[in-house]
Amino acid sequence: MADSYETTREIEIELNGLRYRARYRVLSGTVIVYYESEIKFADYGMTGPEVVAKWLLTDPSRRVEAKKRKSGSG
């Protein structure tokens, strides 16, 4: 894979019926995900970078869901 570190790709997941989109890039065996003001990263090995990016995106997406539930119930 001869991608430049400047190359980003779009990633999308569905969580509880809502879609979340982010951008990610791969740099020296690490996947970096950019979602709103958050940056998450993790190494990838046997698992492809897109799978790791989707996994990383679930964390901030779940926090958004939790905030929505908390503000809706108060």
Chimera marker file (.cmm) of the C-alpha trace (Angstrom):
<marker_set name="trace">
<marker id="1" x="0.000" y="0.000" z="0.000" r="1" g="1" b="0" radius="0.5"/>
<marker id="2" x="1.759" y="3.132" z="-1.205" r="1" g="1" b="0" radius="0.5"/>
<marker id="3" x="-0.730" y="5.665" z="0.174" r="1" g="1" b="0" radius="0.5"/>
<marker id="4" x="0.497" y="8.993" z="1.403" r="1" g="1" b="0" radius="0.5"/>
<marker id="5" x="-0.215" y="9.888" z="5.018" r="1" g="1" b="0" radius="0.5"/>
<marker id="6" x="-2.234" y="12.801" z="3.623" r="1" g="1" b="0" radius="0.5"/>
<marker id="7" x="-4.719" y="10.420" z="1.976" r="1" g="1" b="0" radius="0.5"/>
<marker id="8" x="-7.899" y="10.076" z="3.994" r="1" g="1" b="0" radius="0.5"/>
<marker id="9" x="-10.872" y="7.857" z="3.358" r="1" g="1" b="0" radius="0.5"/>
<marker id="10" x="-14.453" y="8.088" z="4.503" r="1" g="1" b="0" radius="0.5"/>
<marker id="11" x="-15.823" y="5.524" z="6.919" r="1" g="1" b="0" radius="0.5"/>
<marker id="12" x="-19.409" y="4.985" z="8.009" r="1" g="1" b="0" radius="0.5"/>
<marker id="13" x="-21.041" y="2.848" z="10.680" r="1" g="1" b="0" radius="0.5"/>
<marker id="14" x="-24.614" y="2.309" z="11.785" r="1" g="1" b="0" radius="0.5"/>
<marker id="15" x="-25.365" y="2.305" z="15.494" r="1" g="1" b="0" radius="0.5"/>
<marker id="16" x="-28.910" y="1.959" z="16.834" r="1" g="1" b="0" radius="0.5"/>
<marker id="17" x="-30.339" y="2.906" z="13.459" r="1" g="1" b="0" radius="0.5"/>
<marker id="18" x="-28.241" y="6.090" z="13.100" r="1" g="1" b="0" radius="0.5"/>
<marker id="19" x="-25.342" y="6.521" z="10.699" r="1" g="1" b="0" radius="0.5"/>
<marker id="20" x="-22.050" y="8.043" z="11.787" r="1" g="1" b="0" radius="0.5"/>
<marker id="21" x="-19.402" y="9.198" z="9.330" r="1" g="1" b="0" radius="0.5"/>
<marker id="22" x="-15.761" y="9.983" z="9.898" r="1" g="1" b="0" radius="0.5"/>
<marker id="23" x="-12.499" y="10.119" z="7.999" r="1" g="1" b="0" radius="0.5"/>
<marker id="24" x="-9.517" y="7.866" z="8.553" r="1" g="1" b="0" radius="0.5"/>
<marker id="25" x="-5.973" y="7.439" z="7.347" r="1" g="1" b="0" radius="0.5"/>
<marker id="26" x="-3.347" y="4.737" z="7.636" r="1" g="1" b="0" radius="0.5"/>
<marker id="27" x="0.165" y="5.654" z="8.739" r="1" g="1" b="0" radius="0.5"/>
<marker id="28" x="2.922" y="3.116" z="9.422" r="1" g="1" b="0" radius="0.5"/>
<marker id="29" x="0.659" y="0.325" z="10.648" r="1" g="1" b="0" radius="0.5"/>
<marker id="30" x="-1.636" y="2.660" z="12.578" r="1" g="1" b="0" radius="0.5"/>
<marker id="31" x="-5.209" y="3.648" z="11.738" r="1" g="1" b="0" radius="0.5"/>
<marker id="32" x="-6.150" y="7.216" z="12.711" r="1" g="1" b="0" radius="0.5"/>
<marker id="33" x="-9.857" y="8.154" z="12.806" r="1" g="1" b="0" radius="0.5"/>
<marker id="34" x="-11.090" y="11.757" z="12.802" r="1" g="1" b="0" radius="0.5"/>
<marker id="35" x="-14.648" y="12.223" z="14.080" r="1" g="1" b="0" radius="0.5"/>
<marker id="36" x="-15.812" y="15.772" z="14.764" r="1" g="1" b="0" radius="0.5"/>
<marker id="37" x="-13.242" y="17.116" z="17.254" r="1" g="1" b="0" radius="0.5"/>
<marker id="38" x="-11.974" y="13.675" z="18.306" r="1" g="1" b="0" radius="0.5"/>
<marker id="39" x="-9.002" y="11.702" z="17.071" r="1" g="1" b="0" radius="0.5"/>
<marker id="40" x="-8.748" y="7.978" z="17.838" r="1" g="1" b="0" radius="0.5"/>
<marker id="41" x="-5.960" y="5.650" z="16.749" r="1" g="1" b="0" radius="0.5"/>
<marker id="42" x="-4.918" y="2.021" z="17.001" r="1" g="1" b="0" radius="0.5"/>
<marker id="43" x="-2.473" y="-0.354" z="15.389" r="1" g="1" b="0" radius="0.5"/>
<marker id="44" x="-3.725" y="-2.837" z="12.860" r="1" g="1" b="0" radius="0.5"/>
<marker id="45" x="-2.194" y="-6.169" z="12.039" r="1" g="1" b="0" radius="0.5"/>
<marker id="46" x="-4.062" y="-9.112" z="10.605" r="1" g="1" b="0" radius="0.5"/>
<marker id="47" x="-7.279" y="-7.079" z="10.682" r="1" g="1" b="0" radius="0.5"/>
<marker id="48" x="-7.680" y="-4.673" z="7.786" r="1" g="1" b="0" radius="0.5"/>
<marker id="49" x="-7.435" y="-0.918" z="8.408" r="1" g="1" b="0" radius="0.5"/>
<marker id="50" x="-11.079" y="-0.278" z="7.450" r="1" g="1" b="0" radius="0.5"/>
<marker id="51" x="-12.316" y="-2.762" z="10.066" r="1" g="1" b="0" radius="0.5"/>
<marker id="52" x="-10.144" y="-1.118" z="12.727" r="1" g="1" b="0" radius="0.5"/>
<marker id="53" x="-11.386" y="2.332" z="11.649" r="1" g="1" b="0" radius="0.5"/>
<marker id="54" x="-15.011" y="1.219" z="12.038" r="1" g="1" b="0" radius="0.5"/>
<marker id="55" x="-14.218" y="-0.210" z="15.463" r="1" g="1" b="0" radius="0.5"/>
<marker id="56" x="-12.565" y="3.052" z="16.505" r="1" g="1" b="0" radius="0.5"/>
<marker id="57" x="-15.556" y="5.076" z="15.312" r="1" g="1" b="0" radius="0.5"/>
<marker id="58" x="-17.949" y="3.122" z="17.547" r="1" g="1" b="0" radius="0.5"/>
<marker id="59" x="-16.505" y="4.685" z="20.722" r="1" g="1" b="0" radius="0.5"/>
<marker id="60" x="-17.292" y="8.360" z="19.986" r="1" g="1" b="0" radius="0.5"/>
<marker id="61" x="-20.568" y="7.303" z="18.352" r="1" g="1" b="0" radius="0.5"/>
<marker id="62" x="-21.663" y="5.557" z="21.543" r="1" g="1" b="0" radius="0.5"/>
<marker id="63" x="-20.820" y="8.677" z="23.539" r="1" g="1" b="0" radius="0.5"/>
<marker id="64" x="-23.052" y="10.732" z="21.228" r="1" g="1" b="0" radius="0.5"/>
<marker id="65" x="-25.837" y="8.186" z="21.767" r="1" g="1" b="0" radius="0.5"/>
<marker id="66" x="-25.365" y="8.352" z="25.550" r="1" g="1" b="0" radius="0.5"/>
<marker id="67" x="-25.514" y="12.163" z="25.513" r="1" g="1" b="0" radius="0.5"/>
<marker id="68" x="-28.735" y="12.034" z="23.489" r="1" g="1" b="0" radius="0.5"/>
<marker id="69" x="-30.317" y="9.580" z="25.954" r="1" g="1" b="0" radius="0.5"/>
<marker id="70" x="-29.190" y="11.620" z="28.959" r="1" g="1" b="0" radius="0.5"/>
<marker id="71" x="-30.460" y="14.947" z="27.578" r="1" g="1" b="0" radius="0.5"/>
<marker id="72" x="-33.721" y="13.348" z="26.434" r="1" g="1" b="0" radius="0.5"/>
<marker id="73" x="-34.505" y="11.875" z="29.842" r="1" g="1" b="0" radius="0.5"/>
<marker id="74" x="-33.700" y="14.956" z="31.956" r="1" g="1" b="0" radius="0.5"/>
<link id1="1" id2="2" r="1" g="1" b="0" radius="0.2"/>
<link id1="2" id2="3" r="1" g="1" b="0" radius="0.2"/>
<link id1="3" id2="4" r="1" g="1" b="0" radius="0.2"/>
<link id1="4" id2="5" r="1" g="1" b="0" radius="0.2"/>
<link id1="5" id2="6" r="1" g="1" b="0" radius="0.2"/>
<link id1="6" id2="7" r="1" g="1" b="0" radius="0.2"/>
<link id1="7" id2="8" r="1" g="1" b="0" radius="0.2"/>
<link id1="8" id2="9" r="1" g="1" b="0" radius="0.2"/>
<link id1="9" id2="10" r="1" g="1" b="0" radius="0.2"/>
<link id1="10" id2="11" r="1" g="1" b="0" radius="0.2"/>
<link id1="11" id2="12" r="1" g="1" b="0" radius="0.2"/>
<link id1="12" id2="13" r="1" g="1" b="0" radius="0.2"/>
<link id1="13" id2="14" r="1" g="1" b="0" radius="0.2"/>
<link id1="14" id2="15" r="1" g="1" b="0" radius="0.2"/>
<link id1="15" id2="16" r="1" g="1" b="0" radius="0.2"/>
<link id1="16" id2="17" r="1" g="1" b="0" radius="0.2"/>
<link id1="17" id2="18" r="1" g="1" b="0" radius="0.2"/>
<link id1="18" id2="19" r="1" g="1" b="0" radius="0.2"/>
<link id1="19" id2="20" r="1" g="1" b="0" radius="0.2"/>
<link id1="20" id2="21" r="1" g="1" b="0" radius="0.2"/>
<link id1="21" id2="22" r="1" g="1" b="0" radius="0.2"/>
<link id1="22" id2="23" r="1" g="1" b="0" radius="0.2"/>
<link id1="23" id2="24" r="1" g="1" b="0" radius="0.2"/>
<link id1="24" id2="25" r="1" g="1" b="0" radius="0.2"/>
<link id1="25" id2="26" r="1" g="1" b="0" radius="0.2"/>
<link id1="26" id2="27" r="1" g="1" b="0" radius="0.2"/>
<link id1="27" id2="28" r="1" g="1" b="0" radius="0.2"/>
<link id1="28" id2="29" r="1" g="1" b="0" radius="0.2"/>
<link id1="29" id2="30" r="1" g="1" b="0" radius="0.2"/>
<link id1="30" id2="31" r="1" g="1" b="0" radius="0.2"/>
<link id1="31" id2="32" r="1" g="1" b="0" radius="0.2"/>
<link id1="32" id2="33" r="1" g="1" b="0" radius="0.2"/>
<link id1="33" id2="34" r="1" g="1" b="0" radius="0.2"/>
<link id1="34" id2="35" r="1" g="1" b="0" radius="0.2"/>
<link id1="35" id2="36" r="1" g="1" b="0" radius="0.2"/>
<link id1="36" id2="37" r="1" g="1" b="0" radius="0.2"/>
<link id1="37" id2="38" r="1" g="1" b="0" radius="0.2"/>
<link id1="38" id2="39" r="1" g="1" b="0" radius="0.2"/>
<link id1="39" id2="40" r="1" g="1" b="0" radius="0.2"/>
<link id1="40" id2="41" r="1" g="1" b="0" radius="0.2"/>
<link id1="41" id2="42" r="1" g="1" b="0" radius="0.2"/>
<link id1="42" id2="43" r="1" g="1" b="0" radius="0.2"/>
<link id1="43" id2="44" r="1" g="1" b="0" radius="0.2"/>
<link id1="44" id2="45" r="1" g="1" b="0" radius="0.2"/>
<link id1="45" id2="46" r="1" g="1" b="0" radius="0.2"/>
<link id1="46" id2="47" r="1" g="1" b="0" radius="0.2"/>
<link id1="47" id2="48" r="1" g="1" b="0" radius="0.2"/>
<link id1="48" id2="49" r="1" g="1" b="0" radius="0.2"/>
<link id1="49" id2="50" r="1" g="1" b="0" radius="0.2"/>
<link id1="50" id2="51" r="1" g="1" b="0" radius="0.2"/>
<link id1="51" id2="52" r="1" g="1" b="0" radius="0.2"/>
<link id1="52" id2="53" r="1" g="1" b="0" radius="0.2"/>
<link id1="53" id2="54" r="1" g="1" b="0" radius="0.2"/>
<link id1="54" id2="55" r="1" g="1" b="0" radius="0.2"/>
<link id1="55" id2="56" r="1" g="1" b="0" radius="0.2"/>
<link id1="56" id2="57" r="1" g="1" b="0" radius="0.2"/>
<link id1="57" id2="58" r="1" g="1" b="0" radius="0.2"/>
<link id1="58" id2="59" r="1" g="1" b="0" radius="0.2"/>
<link id1="59" id2="60" r="1" g="1" b="0" radius="0.2"/>
<link id1="60" id2="61" r="1" g="1" b="0" radius="0.2"/>
<link id1="61" id2="62" r="1" g="1" b="0" radius="0.2"/>
<link id1="62" id2="63" r="1" g="1" b="0" radius="0.2"/>
<link id1="63" id2="64" r="1" g="1" b="0" radius="0.2"/>
<link id1="64" id2="65" r="1" g="1" b="0" radius="0.2"/>
<link id1="65" id2="66" r="1" g="1" b="0" radius="0.2"/>
<link id1="66" id2="67" r="1" g="1" b="0" radius="0.2"/>
<link id1="67" id2="68" r="1" g="1" b="0" radius="0.2"/>
<link id1="68" id2="69" r="1" g="1" b="0" radius="0.2"/>
<link id1="69" id2="70" r="1" g="1" b="0" radius="0.2"/>
<link id1="70" id2="71" r="1" g="1" b="0" radius="0.2"/>
<link id1="71" id2="72" r="1" g="1" b="0" radius="0.2"/>
<link id1="72" id2="73" r="1" g="1" b="0" radius="0.2"/>
<link id1="73" id2="74" r="1" g="1" b="0" radius="0.2"/>
</marker_set>
